[in-house]
Amino acid sequence: MFEPLSDALIEDAALGPGQSALDVAAGTGEPSLRIAEVCGPSTWVTCTDPVADMIAVSKREARRRSLRGGNASTGTVTLSAAAPAGGAVVSLSSSAAVATVPSSATVAAGVTSAKFTVSTSRVSSSTQVTISASLGAETRSAQLAVTRK
């Protein structure tokens, strides 16, 4: 939802790999989390917020977006409406071999989502991976950080 605004901020601030960013009154983590995703593991992002619950949400989201190499995680594809009779086969792909996904996930008829496994390999440095899901002409993607530690 906030990704386009965060991307514009990153561009306007000319943020890139190896730089540092401070997000004051960070709320639930945007744009801090997006800065970390776009600029990569060599970028140091610090966020702060006077409301402790906001920082707790931000930490949970950061953990959700990150996965230590060698471990598996569960992904979810969610349709905007219930799948038709016979279900909906959603094609899946990964931008890097360090995170593999099945070729598809089937959303059962009358249901809006299906889960799938994301398997990762150990990495020598943190690696950003794009997991994509396609159904018909629509493709949606999510970023995943596969970390070393």
Phi and psi in radians as a Rosetta constraint file:
Dihedral C 1 N 2 CA 2 C 2 CIRCULARHARMONIC -1.638 0.35
Dihedral N 2 CA 2 C 2 N 3 CIRCULARHARMONIC -0.042 0.35
Dihedral C 2 N 3 CA 3 C 3 CIRCULARHARMONIC -0.939 0.35
Dihedral N 3 CA 3 C 3 N 4 CIRCULARHARMONIC -0.804 0.35
Dihedral C 3 N 4 CA 4 C 4 CIRCULARHARMONIC -1.056 0.35
Dihedral N 4 CA 4 C 4 N 5 CIRCULARHARMONIC -0.670 0.35
Dihedral C 4 N 5 CA 5 C 5 CIRCULARHARMONIC -1.184 0.35
Dihedral N 5 CA 5 C 5 N 6 CIRCULARHARMONIC -0.729 0.35
Dihedral C 5 N 6 CA 6 C 6 CIRCULARHARMONIC -1.120 0.35
Dihedral N 6 CA 6 C 6 N 7 CIRCULARHARMONIC -0.733 0.35
Dihedral C 6 N 7 CA 7 C 7 CIRCULARHARMONIC -1.091 0.35
Dihedral N 7 CA 7 C 7 N 8 CIRCULARHARMONIC -0.695 0.35
Dihedral C 7 N 8 CA 8 C 8 CIRCULARHARMONIC -1.116 0.35
Dihedral N 8 CA 8 C 8 N 9 CIRCULARHARMONIC -0.701 0.35
Dihedral C 8 N 9 CA 9 C 9 CIRCULARHARMONIC -1.090 0.35
Dihedral N 9 CA 9 C 9 N 10 CIRCULARHARMONIC -0.779 0.35
Dihedral C 9 N 10 CA 10 C 10 CIRCULARHARMONIC -1.046 0.35
Dihedral N 10 CA 10 C 10 N 11 CIRCULARHARMONIC -0.765 0.35
Dihedral C 10 N 11 CA 11 C 11 CIRCULARHARMONIC -1.158 0.35
Dihedral N 11 CA 11 C 11 N 12 CIRCULARHARMONIC -0.821 0.35
Dihedral C 11 N 12 CA 12 C 12 CIRCULARHARMONIC -1.097 0.35
Dihedral N 12 CA 12 C 12 N 13 CIRCULARHARMONIC -0.639 0.35
Dihedral C 12 N 13 CA 13 C 13 CIRCULARHARMONIC -1.478 0.35
Dihedral N 13 CA 13 C 13 N 14 CIRCULARHARMONIC -0.051 0.35
Dihedral C 13 N 14 CA 14 C 14 CIRCULARHARMONIC 0.944 0.35
Dihedral N 14 CA 14 C 14 N 15 CIRCULARHARMONIC 0.740 0.35
Dihedral C 14 N 15 CA 15 C 15 CIRCULARHARMONIC -1.369 0.35
Dihedral N 15 CA 15 C 15 N 16 CIRCULARHARMONIC 2.472 0.35
Dihedral C 15 N 16 CA 16 C 16 CIRCULARHARMONIC -2.645 0.35
Dihedral N 16 CA 16 C 16 N 17 CIRCULARHARMONIC -3.132 0.35
Dihedral C 16 N 17 CA 17 C 17 CIRCULARHARMONIC -0.941 0.35
Dihedral N 17 CA 17 C 17 N 18 CIRCULARHARMONIC 2.442 0.35
Dihedral C 17 N 18 CA 18 C 18 CIRCULARHARMONIC 1.483 0.35
Dihedral N 18 CA 18 C 18 N 19 CIRCULARHARMONIC -0.051 0.35
Dihedral C 18 N 19 CA 19 C 19 CIRCULARHARMONIC -1.668 0.35
Dihedral N 19 CA 19 C 19 N 20 CIRCULARHARMONIC 2.973 0.35
Dihedral C 19 N 20 CA 20 C 20 CIRCULARHARMONIC -2.018 0.35
Dihedral N 20 CA 20 C 20 N 21 CIRCULARHARMONIC 2.597 0.35
Dihedral C 20 N 21 CA 21 C 21 CIRCULARHARMONIC -2.395 0.35
Dihedral N 21 CA 21 C 21 N 22 CIRCULARHARMONIC 2.509 0.35
Dihedral C 21 N 22 CA 22 C 22 CIRCULARHARMONIC -2.104 0.35
Dihedral N 22 CA 22 C 22 N 23 CIRCULARHARMONIC 2.139 0.35
Dihedral C 22 N 23 CA 23 C 23 CIRCULARHARMONIC -1.917 0.35
Dihedral N 23 CA 23 C 23 N 24 CIRCULARHARMONIC 1.837 0.35
Dihedral C 23 N 24 CA 24 C 24 CIRCULARHARMONIC -1.602 0.35
Dihedral N 24 CA 24 C 24 N 25 CIRCULARHARMONIC 2.409 0.35
Dihedral C 24 N 25 CA 25 C 25 CIRCULARHARMONIC 1.038 0.35
Dihedral N 25 CA 25 C 25 N 26 CIRCULARHARMONIC 0.939 0.35
Dihedral C 25 N 26 CA 26 C 26 CIRCULARHARMONIC -1.244 0.35
Dihedral N 26 CA 26 C 26 N 27 CIRCULARHARMONIC -0.293 0.35
Dihedral C 26 N 27 CA 27 C 27 CIRCULARHARMONIC 1.079 0.35
Dihedral N 27 CA 27 C 27 N 28 CIRCULARHARMONIC -2.287 0.35
Dihedral C 27 N 28 CA 28 C 28 CIRCULARHARMONIC -1.549 0.35
Dihedral N 28 CA 28 C 28 N 29 CIRCULARHARMONIC 0.155 0.35
Dihedral C 28 N 29 CA 29 C 29 CIRCULARHARMONIC 2.048 0.35
Dihedral N 29 CA 29 C 29 N 30 CIRCULARHARMONIC -0.113 0.35
Dihedral C 29 N 30 CA 30 C 30 CIRCULARHARMONIC -1.650 0.35
Dihedral N 30 CA 30 C 30 N 31 CIRCULARHARMONIC 2.309 0.35
Dihedral C 30 N 31 CA 31 C 31 CIRCULARHARMONIC -1.652 0.35
Dihedral N 31 CA 31 C 31 N 32 CIRCULARHARMONIC 0.091 0.35
Dihedral C 31 N 32 CA 32 C 32 CIRCULARHARMONIC -0.933 0.35
Dihedral N 32 CA 32 C 32 N 33 CIRCULARHARMONIC -0.835 0.35
Dihedral C 32 N 33 CA 33 C 33 CIRCULARHARMONIC -1.146 0.35
Dihedral N 33 CA 33 C 33 N 34 CIRCULARHARMONIC -0.658 0.35
Dihedral C 33 N 34 CA 34 C 34 CIRCULARHARMONIC -1.184 0.35
Dihedral N 34 CA 34 C 34 N 35 CIRCULARHARMONIC -0.685 0.35
Dihedral C 34 N 35 CA 35 C 35 CIRCULARHARMONIC -1.033 0.35
Dihedral N 35 CA 35 C 35 N 36 CIRCULARHARMONIC -0.802 0.35
Dihedral C 35 N 36 CA 36 C 36 CIRCULARHARMONIC -1.075 0.35
Dihedral N 36 CA 36 C 36 N 37 CIRCULARHARMONIC -0.710 0.35
Dihedral C 36 N 37 CA 37 C 37 CIRCULARHARMONIC -1.140 0.35
Dihedral N 37 CA 37 C 37 N 38 CIRCULARHARMONIC -0.850 0.35
Dihedral C 37 N 38 CA 38 C 38 CIRCULARHARMONIC -1.257 0.35
Dihedral N 38 CA 38 C 38 N 39 CIRCULARHARMONIC -0.730 0.35
Dihedral C 38 N 39 CA 39 C 39 CIRCULARHARMONIC -1.525 0.35
Dihedral N 39 CA 39 C 39 N 40 CIRCULARHARMONIC -0.276 0.35
Dihedral C 39 N 40 CA 40 C 40 CIRCULARHARMONIC 1.573 0.35
Dihedral N 40 CA 40 C 40 N 41 CIRCULARHARMONIC 3.121 0.35
Dihedral C 40 N 41 CA 41 C 41 CIRCULARHARMONIC -1.189 0.35
Dihedral N 41 CA 41 C 41 N 42 CIRCULARHARMONIC -0.285 0.35
Dihedral C 41 N 42 CA 42 C 42 CIRCULARHARMONIC -1.469 0.35
Dihedral N 42 CA 42 C 42 N 43 CIRCULARHARMONIC -0.058 0.35
Dihedral C 42 N 43 CA 43 C 43 CIRCULARHARMONIC -1.624 0.35
Dihedral N 43 CA 43 C 43 N 44 CIRCULARHARMONIC 2.369 0.35
Dihedral C 43 N 44 CA 44 C 44 CIRCULARHARMONIC -1.821 0.35
Dihedral N 44 CA 44 C 44 N 45 CIRCULARHARMONIC 2.054 0.35
Dihedral C 44 N 45 CA 45 C 45 CIRCULARHARMONIC -2.064 0.35
Dihedral N 45 CA 45 C 45 N 46 CIRCULARHARMONIC 2.204 0.35
Dihedral C 45 N 46 CA 46 C 46 CIRCULARHARMONIC -2.032 0.35
Dihedral N 46 CA 46 C 46 N 47 CIRCULARHARMONIC 2.288 0.35
Dihedral C 46 N 47 CA 47 C 47 CIRCULARHARMONIC -2.208 0.35
Dihedral N 47 CA 47 C 47 N 48 CIRCULARHARMONIC 2.592 0.35
Dihedral C 47 N 48 CA 48 C 48 CIRCULARHARMONIC -2.467 0.35
Dihedral N 48 CA 48 C 48 N 49 CIRCULARHARMONIC 2.649 0.35
Dihedral C 48 N 49 CA 49 C 49 CIRCULARHARMONIC -2.684 0.35
Dihedral N 49 CA 49 C 49 N 50 CIRCULARHARMONIC 2.462 0.35
Dihedral C 49 N 50 CA 50 C 50 CIRCULARHARMONIC -1.223 0.35
Dihedral N 50 CA 50 C 50 N 51 CIRCULARHARMONIC -0.232 0.35
Dihedral C 50 N 51 CA 51 C 51 CIRCULARHARMONIC -1.775 0.35
Dihedral N 51 CA 51 C 51 N 52 CIRCULARHARMONIC 1.920 0.35
Dihedral C 51 N 52 CA 52 C 52 CIRCULARHARMONIC -1.000 0.35
Dihedral N 52 CA 52 C 52 N 53 CIRCULARHARMONIC -0.630 0.35
Dihedral C 52 N 53 CA 53 C 53 CIRCULARHARMONIC -1.101 0.35
Dihedral N 53 CA 53 C 53 N 54 CIRCULARHARMONIC -0.561 0.35
Dihedral C 53 N 54 CA 54 C 54 CIRCULARHARMONIC -1.140 0.35
Dihedral N 54 CA 54 C 54 N 55 CIRCULARHARMONIC -0.763 0.35
Dihedral C 54 N 55 CA 55 C 55 CIRCULARHARMONIC -1.142 0.35
Dihedral N 55 CA 55 C 55 N 56 CIRCULARHARMONIC -0.662 0.35
Dihedral C 55 N 56 CA 56 C 56 CIRCULARHARMONIC -1.061 0.35
Dihedral N 56 CA 56 C 56 N 57 CIRCULARHARMONIC -0.733 0.35
Dihedral C 56 N 57 CA 57 C 57 CIRCULARHARMONIC -1.122 0.35
Dihedral N 57 CA 57 C 57 N 58 CIRCULARHARMONIC -0.752 0.35
Dihedral C 57 N 58 CA 58 C 58 CIRCULARHARMONIC -1.054 0.35
Dihedral N 58 CA 58 C 58 N 59 CIRCULARHARMONIC -0.749 0.35
Dihedral C 58 N 59 CA 59 C 59 CIRCULARHARMONIC -1.120 0.35
Dihedral N 59 CA 59 C 59 N 60 CIRCULARHARMONIC -0.740 0.35
Dihedral C 59 N 60 CA 60 C 60 CIRCULARHARMONIC -1.079 0.35
Dihedral N 60 CA 60 C 60 N 61 CIRCULARHARMONIC -0.739 0.35
Dihedral C 60 N 61 CA 61 C 61 CIRCULARHARMONIC -1.152 0.35
Dihedral N 61 CA 61 C 61 N 62 CIRCULARHARMONIC -0.686 0.35
Dihedral C 61 N 62 CA 62 C 62 CIRCULARHARMONIC -1.080 0.35
Dihedral N 62 CA 62 C 62 N 63 CIRCULARHARMONIC -0.754 0.35
Dihedral C 62 N 63 CA 63 C 63 CIRCULARHARMONIC -1.139 0.35
Dihedral N 63 CA 63 C 63 N 64 CIRCULARHARMONIC -0.663 0.35
Dihedral C 63 N 64 CA 64 C 64 CIRCULARHARMONIC -1.106 0.35
Dihedral N 64 CA 64 C 64 N 65 CIRCULARHARMONIC -0.647 0.35
Dihedral C 64 N 65 CA 65 C 65 CIRCULARHARMONIC -1.433 0.35
Dihedral N 65 CA 65 C 65 N 66 CIRCULARHARMONIC -0.154 0.35
Dihedral C 65 N 66 CA 66 C 66 CIRCULARHARMONIC -2.051 0.35
Dihedral N 66 CA 66 C 66 N 67 CIRCULARHARMONIC 2.545 0.35
Dihedral C 66 N 67 CA 67 C 67 CIRCULARHARMONIC -2.523 0.35
Dihedral N 67 CA 67 C 67 N 68 CIRCULARHARMONIC 2.238 0.35
Dihedral C 67 N 68 CA 68 C 68 CIRCULARHARMONIC -1.253 0.35
Dihedral N 68 CA 68 C 68 N 69 CIRCULARHARMONIC 2.284 0.35
Dihedral C 68 N 69 CA 69 C 69 CIRCULARHARMONIC -0.970 0.35
Dihedral N 69 CA 69 C 69 N 70 CIRCULARHARMONIC 2.455 0.35
Dihedral C 69 N 70 CA 70 C 70 CIRCULARHARMONIC 1.682 0.35
Dihedral N 70 CA 70 C 70 N 71 CIRCULARHARMONIC -0.142 0.35
Dihedral C 70 N 71 CA 71 C 71 CIRCULARHARMONIC -1.920 0.35
Dihedral N 71 CA 71 C 71 N 72 CIRCULARHARMONIC 2.928 0.35
Dihedral C 71 N 72 CA 72 C 72 CIRCULARHARMONIC -2.014 0.35
Dihedral N 72 CA 72 C 72 N 73 CIRCULARHARMONIC 2.758 0.35
Dihedral C 72 N 73 CA 73 C 73 CIRCULARHARMONIC -2.442 0.35
Dihedral N 73 CA 73 C 73 N 74 CIRCULARHARMONIC 2.973 0.35
Dihedral C 73 N 74 CA 74 C 74 CIRCULARHARMONIC -1.932 0.35
Dihedral N 74 CA 74 C 74 N 75 CIRCULARHARMONIC 2.244 0.35
Dihedral C 74 N 75 CA 75 C 75 CIRCULARHARMONIC -1.800 0.35
Dihedral N 75 CA 75 C 75 N 76 CIRCULARHARMONIC 2.810 0.35
Dihedral C 75 N 76 CA 76 C 76 CIRCULARHARMONIC -2.347 0.35
Dihedral N 76 CA 76 C 76 N 77 CIRCULARHARMONIC 2.286 0.35
Dihedral C 76 N 77 CA 77 C 77 CIRCULARHARMONIC -1.765 0.35
Dihedral N 77 CA 77 C 77 N 78 CIRCULARHARMONIC 2.354 0.35
Dihedral C 77 N 78 CA 78 C 78 CIRCULARHARMONIC -2.222 0.35
Dihedral N 78 CA 78 C 78 N 79 CIRCULARHARMONIC 2.190 0.35
Dihedral C 78 N 79 CA 79 C 79 CIRCULARHARMONIC -1.553 0.35
Dihedral N 79 CA 79 C 79 N 80 CIRCULARHARMONIC 2.741 0.35
Dihedral C 79 N 80 CA 80 C 80 CIRCULARHARMONIC -1.342 0.35
Dihedral N 80 CA 80 C 80 N 81 CIRCULARHARMONIC -0.266 0.35
Dihedral C 80 N 81 CA 81 C 81 CIRCULARHARMONIC -2.565 0.35
Dihedral N 81 CA 81 C 81 N 82 CIRCULARHARMONIC 2.877 0.35
Dihedral C 81 N 82 CA 82 C 82 CIRCULARHARMONIC -1.056 0.35
Dihedral N 82 CA 82 C 82 N 83 CIRCULARHARMONIC 2.503 0.35
Dihedral C 82 N 83 CA 83 C 83 CIRCULARHARMONIC -1.134 0.35
Dihedral N 83 CA 83 C 83 N 84 CIRCULARHARMONIC 2.576 0.35
Dihedral C 83 N 84 CA 84 C 84 CIRCULARHARMONIC -1.287 0.35
Dihedral N 84 CA 84 C 84 N 85 CIRCULARHARMONIC 3.054 0.35
Dihedral C 84 N 85 CA 85 C 85 CIRCULARHARMONIC -0.931 0.35
Dihedral N 85 CA 85 C 85 N 86 CIRCULARHARMONIC 2.362 0.35
Dihedral C 85 N 86 CA 86 C 86 CIRCULARHARMONIC 1.582 0.35
Dihedral N 86 CA 86 C 86 N 87 CIRCULARHARMONIC -0.197 0.35
Dihedral C 86 N 87 CA 87 C 87 CIRCULARHARMONIC 1.469 0.35
Dihedral N 87 CA 87 C 87 N 88 CIRCULARHARMONIC 3.141 0.35
Dihedral C 87 N 88 CA 88 C 88 CIRCULARHARMONIC -2.278 0.35
Dihedral N 88 CA 88 C 88 N 89 CIRCULARHARMONIC 2.210 0.35
Dihedral C 88 N 89 CA 89 C 89 CIRCULARHARMONIC -1.675 0.35
Dihedral N 89 CA 89 C 89 N 90 CIRCULARHARMONIC 2.019 0.35
Dihedral C 89 N 90 CA 90 C 90 CIRCULARHARMONIC -1.749 0.35
Dihedral N 90 CA 90 C 90 N 91 CIRCULARHARMONIC 2.148 0.35
Dihedral C 90 N 91 CA 91 C 91 CIRCULARHARMONIC -1.337 0.35
Dihedral N 91 CA 91 C 91 N 92 CIRCULARHARMONIC 2.411 0.35
Dihedral C 91 N 92 CA 92 C 92 CIRCULARHARMONIC -2.106 0.35
Dihedral N 92 CA 92 C 92 N 93 CIRCULARHARMONIC 2.603 0.35
Dihedral C 92 N 93 CA 93 C 93 CIRCULARHARMONIC -2.673 0.35
Dihedral N 93 CA 93 C 93 N 94 CIRCULARHARMONIC 2.794 0.35
Dihedral C 93 N 94 CA 94 C 94 CIRCULARHARMONIC -2.220 0.35
Dihedral N 94 CA 94 C 94 N 95 CIRCULARHARMONIC 2.494 0.35
Dihedral C 94 N 95 CA 95 C 95 CIRCULARHARMONIC -1.403 0.35
Dihedral N 95 CA 95 C 95 N 96 CIRCULARHARMONIC -0.151 0.35
Dihedral C 95 N 96 CA 96 C 96 CIRCULARHARMONIC -2.549 0.35
Dihedral N 96 CA 96 C 96 N 97 CIRCULARHARMONIC 2.557 0.35
Dihedral C 96 N 97 CA 97 C 97 CIRCULARHARMONIC -1.184 0.35
Dihedral N 97 CA 97 C 97 N 98 CIRCULARHARMONIC -0.262 0.35
Dihedral C 97 N 98 CA 98 C 98 CIRCULARHARMONIC -1.274 0.35
Dihedral N 98 CA 98 C 98 N 99 CIRCULARHARMONIC -0.227 0.35
Dihedral C 98 N 99 CA 99 C 99 CIRCULARHARMONIC -2.339 0.35
Dihedral N 99 CA 99 C 99 N 100 CIRCULARHARMONIC 1.974 0.35
Dihedral C 99 N 100 CA 100 C 100 CIRCULARHARMONIC -1.919 0.35
Dihedral N 100 CA 100 C 100 N 101 CIRCULARHARMONIC 2.568 0.35
Dihedral C 100 N 101 CA 101 C 101 CIRCULARHARMONIC -2.290 0.35
Dihedral N 101 CA 101 C 101 N 102 CIRCULARHARMONIC 2.760 0.35
Dihedral C 101 N 102 CA 102 C 102 CIRCULARHARMONIC -1.131 0.35
Dihedral N 102 CA 102 C 102 N 103 CIRCULARHARMONIC 2.832 0.35
Dihedral C 102 N 103 CA 103 C 103 CIRCULARHARMONIC -1.194 0.35
Dihedral N 103 CA 103 C 103 N 104 CIRCULARHARMONIC -0.371 0.35
Dihedral C 103 N 104 CA 104 C 104 CIRCULARHARMONIC -2.772 0.35
Dihedral N 104 CA 104 C 104 N 105 CIRCULARHARMONIC 2.865 0.35
Dihedral C 104 N 105 CA 105 C 105 CIRCULARHARMONIC -2.313 0.35
Dihedral N 105 CA 105 C 105 N 106 CIRCULARHARMONIC 2.364 0.35
Dihedral C 105 N 106 CA 106 C 106 CIRCULARHARMONIC -1.792 0.35
Dihedral N 106 CA 106 C 106 N 107 CIRCULARHARMONIC 2.158 0.35
Dihedral C 106 N 107 CA 107 C 107 CIRCULARHARMONIC -1.606 0.35
Dihedral N 107 CA 107 C 107 N 108 CIRCULARHARMONIC 2.071 0.35
Dihedral C 107 N 108 CA 108 C 108 CIRCULARHARMONIC -1.123 0.35
Dihedral N 108 CA 108 C 108 N 109 CIRCULARHARMONIC 2.661 0.35
Dihedral C 108 N 109 CA 109 C 109 CIRCULARHARMONIC -0.932 0.35
Dihedral N 109 CA 109 C 109 N 110 CIRCULARHARMONIC 2.357 0.35
Dihedral C 109 N 110 CA 110 C 110 CIRCULARHARMONIC 1.392 0.35
Dihedral N 110 CA 110 C 110 N 111 CIRCULARHARMONIC -0.011 0.35
Dihedral C 110 N 111 CA 111 C 111 CIRCULARHARMONIC -1.974 0.35
Dihedral N 111 CA 111 C 111 N 112 CIRCULARHARMONIC 2.731 0.35
Dihedral C 111 N 112 CA 112 C 112 CIRCULARHARMONIC -1.850 0.35
Dihedral N 112 CA 112 C 112 N 113 CIRCULARHARMONIC -0.132 0.35
Dihedral C 112 N 113 CA 113 C 113 CIRCULARHARMONIC -2.563 0.35
Dihedral N 113 CA 113 C 113 N 114 CIRCULARHARMONIC 2.820 0.35
Dihedral C 113 N 114 CA 114 C 114 CIRCULARHARMONIC -2.557 0.35
Dihedral N 114 CA 114 C 114 N 115 CIRCULARHARMONIC 2.567 0.35
Dihedral C 114 N 115 CA 115 C 115 CIRCULARHARMONIC -1.746 0.35
Dihedral N 115 CA 115 C 115 N 116 CIRCULARHARMONIC 2.695 0.35
Dihedral C 115 N 116 CA 116 C 116 CIRCULARHARMONIC -2.562 0.35
Dihedral N 116 CA 116 C 116 N 117 CIRCULARHARMONIC 2.813 0.35
Dihedral C 116 N 117 CA 117 C 117 CIRCULARHARMONIC -1.677 0.35
Dihedral N 117 CA 117 C 117 N 118 CIRCULARHARMONIC 2.365 0.35
Dihedral C 117 N 118 CA 118 C 118 CIRCULARHARMONIC -1.899 0.35
Dihedral N 118 CA 118 C 118 N 119 CIRCULARHARMONIC 2.020 0.35
Dihedral C 118 N 119 CA 119 C 119 CIRCULARHARMONIC -1.772 0.35
Dihedral N 119 CA 119 C 119 N 120 CIRCULARHARMONIC 2.447 0.35
Dihedral C 119 N 120 CA 120 C 120 CIRCULARHARMONIC -2.172 0.35
Dihedral N 120 CA 120 C 120 N 121 CIRCULARHARMONIC 2.760 0.35
Dihedral C 120 N 121 CA 121 C 121 CIRCULARHARMONIC -1.822 0.35
Dihedral N 121 CA 121 C 121 N 122 CIRCULARHARMONIC 2.758 0.35
Dihedral C 121 N 122 CA 122 C 122 CIRCULARHARMONIC -1.132 0.35
Dihedral N 122 CA 122 C 122 N 123 CIRCULARHARMONIC 2.506 0.35
Dihedral C 122 N 123 CA 123 C 123 CIRCULARHARMONIC -2.178 0.35
Dihedral N 123 CA 123 C 123 N 124 CIRCULARHARMONIC 2.661 0.35
Dihedral C 123 N 124 CA 124 C 124 CIRCULARHARMONIC -1.484 0.35
Dihedral N 124 CA 124 C 124 N 125 CIRCULARHARMONIC -0.367 0.35
Dihedral C 124 N 125 CA 125 C 125 CIRCULARHARMONIC -2.587 0.35
Dihedral N 125 CA 125 C 125 N 126 CIRCULARHARMONIC 2.725 0.35
Dihedral C 125 N 126 CA 126 C 126 CIRCULARHARMONIC -0.971 0.35
Dihedral N 126 CA 126 C 126 N 127 CIRCULARHARMONIC 2.415 0.35
Dihedral C 126 N 127 CA 127 C 127 CIRCULARHARMONIC -2.291 0.35
Dihedral N 127 CA 127 C 127 N 128 CIRCULARHARMONIC 2.263 0.35
Dihedral C 127 N 128 CA 128 C 128 CIRCULARHARMONIC -1.488 0.35
Dihedral N 128 CA 128 C 128 N 129 CIRCULARHARMONIC 2.308 0.35
Dihedral C 128 N 129 CA 129 C 129 CIRCULARHARMONIC -2.227 0.35
Dihedral N 129 CA 129 C 129 N 130 CIRCULARHARMONIC 2.442 0.35
Dihedral C 129 N 130 CA 130 C 130 CIRCULARHARMONIC -1.810 0.35
Dihedral N 130 CA 130 C 130 N 131 CIRCULARHARMONIC 2.133 0.35
Dihedral C 130 N 131 CA 131 C 131 CIRCULARHARMONIC -1.772 0.35
Dihedral N 131 CA 131 C 131 N 132 CIRCULARHARMONIC 2.176 0.35
Dihedral C 131 N 132 CA 132 C 132 CIRCULARHARMONIC -2.064 0.35
Dihedral N 132 CA 132 C 132 N 133 CIRCULARHARMONIC 2.553 0.35
Dihedral C 132 N 133 CA 133 C 133 CIRCULARHARMONIC -2.245 0.35
Dihedral N 133 CA 133 C 133 N 134 CIRCULARHARMONIC 2.291 0.35
Dihedral C 133 N 134 CA 134 C 134 CIRCULARHARMONIC -2.239 0.35
Dihedral N 134 CA 134 C 134 N 135 CIRCULARHARMONIC 2.416 0.35
Dihedral C 134 N 135 CA 135 C 135 CIRCULARHARMONIC -2.486 0.35
Dihedral N 135 CA 135 C 135 N 136 CIRCULARHARMONIC 2.019 0.35
Dihedral C 135 N 136 CA 136 C 136 CIRCULARHARMONIC 1.101 0.35
Dihedral N 136 CA 136 C 136 N 137 CIRCULARHARMONIC -2.279 0.35
Dihedral C 136 N 137 CA 137 C 137 CIRCULARHARMONIC -1.541 0.35
Dihedral N 137 CA 137 C 137 N 138 CIRCULARHARMONIC -0.065 0.35
Dihedral C 137 N 138 CA 138 C 138 CIRCULARHARMONIC -1.645 0.35
Dihedral N 138 CA 138 C 138 N 139 CIRCULARHARMONIC 2.335 0.35
Dihedral C 138 N 139 CA 139 C 139 CIRCULARHARMONIC -2.302 0.35
Dihedral N 139 CA 139 C 139 N 140 CIRCULARHARMONIC 2.329 0.35
Dihedral C 139 N 140 CA 140 C 140 CIRCULARHARMONIC -2.186 0.35
Dihedral N 140 CA 140 C 140 N 141 CIRCULARHARMONIC 2.541 0.35
Dihedral C 140 N 141 CA 141 C 141 CIRCULARHARMONIC -2.282 0.35
Dihedral N 141 CA 141 C 141 N 142 CIRCULARHARMONIC 2.699 0.35
Dihedral C 141 N 142 CA 142 C 142 CIRCULARHARMONIC -2.386 0.35
Dihedral N 142 CA 142 C 142 N 143 CIRCULARHARMONIC 2.574 0.35
Dihedral C 142 N 143 CA 143 C 143 CIRCULARHARMONIC -1.619 0.35
Dihedral N 143 CA 143 C 143 N 144 CIRCULARHARMONIC 2.492 0.35
Dihedral C 143 N 144 CA 144 C 144 CIRCULARHARMONIC -2.347 0.35
Dihedral N 144 CA 144 C 144 N 145 CIRCULARHARMONIC 2.275 0.35
Dihedral C 144 N 145 CA 145 C 145 CIRCULARHARMONIC -1.718 0.35
Dihedral N 145 CA 145 C 145 N 146 CIRCULARHARMONIC 2.082 0.35
Dihedral C 145 N 146 CA 146 C 146 CIRCULARHARMONIC -1.665 0.35
Dihedral N 146 CA 146 C 146 N 147 CIRCULARHARMONIC 2.031 0.35
Dihedral C 146 N 147 CA 147 C 147 CIRCULARHARMONIC -1.831 0.35
Dihedral N 147 CA 147 C 147 N 148 CIRCULARHARMONIC 2.812 0.35
Dihedral C 147 N 148 CA 148 C 148 CIRCULARHARMONIC -1.388 0.35
Dihedral N 148 CA 148 C 148 N 149 CIRCULARHARMONIC -0.700 0.35
